[in-house]
Amino acid sequence: MEAEMNLLWEVALPEFLFVTVILGGGGAWMIGRSTALTWSGWGVMAFYVLLLTFAVRFIHFSLFGGSFFLPLSTLGVALYYAVIDYIVLFALAAGGRSYMRNRQMSRQYGVLRNNPQ
């Protein structure tokens, strides 16, 4: 694949959407959901998203010819796109956490719902 090198994606937009948003985003949503279910803190979620970011960067590298951390010649580019991936994945994980936490709170404290009578 011909590299496009855009601000958000390294190789191509469909590759970024498939790997980062769909595959990684699904994992990030589940990370946020699981940290809400276990009442873990934001730091635990941030650490798990960091591990997921390494996995997503490896998929970009191995399947689509993106950069990775190990050859030092591509370390700067890999770090830049890893930060982009981390921000996207963290936002999706935070969305999953917020969604699940809202469901927990409405189930636990049902009397506080806005029920006009």
N, C-alpha and C positions, 0 to 999 in steps of 0.2 A: 504494500500500500504506500502511496505517496504521502509523505508527512506534510500536514498543513501548518502546524505550529501556531495555533491561535492562542488567545489569552486563557481560554478555559479548557481546550482539548489539545492533545499533542498530535495525534495521528489524523483522526477524522471525527466529525460530529456523531455519526451513527455508532461508532465504536465507543465514544465517550458515553452516549446515552445508554447503550446496552450494558457495558461493563460497570460503569460508575453508578449510574442512576438506577438501572433495573436490577442487576445482580447485587452490586454493593449496597444499593438503597434498600433492597429487601432485607439483606442481612442487618443493615443499620436500624431499620424499623424494628426488627426482632430484638436487637440489642436494647433499644430504648424501651420496648415493651417488657423485656425480661428484667431490666433494672427497676422499672416501676413496680412490677409484680413482687419483686423481692425487697422492695423499699431500700434499694441501694442508693448511694449518693451519685452526684454528677461526676465525681472524679473516677469512679468505677466505670461509668459509661464512657467517659473520655478515653480511658485506657483501652477499653474494648474496641472503640472506634479506631484508635491508633493501630491496633493489631489488624483490624479489618482493612485499613488503608494500605498496610504493607501487602496484604493479600491482593487487593485490587491493583496496586502498582505492579505486582508480579504478573497478574493476568494481562495487563496492558503490555508488559515487556515480552512475555512468552508467546502470546497469541497474535499480537498486532504490531510488534516491532517498536514499542515505545522504549523509553529510557528506564533504567533501574539504578539502584544505589551502588552496586559493586564496581563497575568500571569508573574510576575516579574522573575520567574525562566527561562523563555524563552526570556526575553527582549534582551539580547545580541545577540542571534542567529537571532531573528526577525529584529533587527537593521542592522545586517550584510547583510541579504538577502534583506532588504528594500533598502539599498544603492545600491546593485547589480541591483535590479529592477528599481530604480530611474535612474541609469546610462543608462540602456538599453532604458527605456522609453524616457529619455531626448534626447538621440541620435536619436531616431525615430521621436520625435517631432521637433528636429532641422532640420532633413531631410525634413519633411513636410513643415516647415517654409521656408526653403531655396528653395524648389521646387516652392512653391506658390509665393514667393518674386521674383524669376527669371521670372516667367510668368507675374507678374505684371509689372516688369521693361521692359521686352521686348514688352509688349503691350503698355505701356505708352511712351516709348522712342524707337519706332520702327526705327527711322532714324539712330540710333546708331548701328544697326545690321551690321554684316559683310556681305555685299552684293557686291561681286566683279562684276565689269561691264566691 
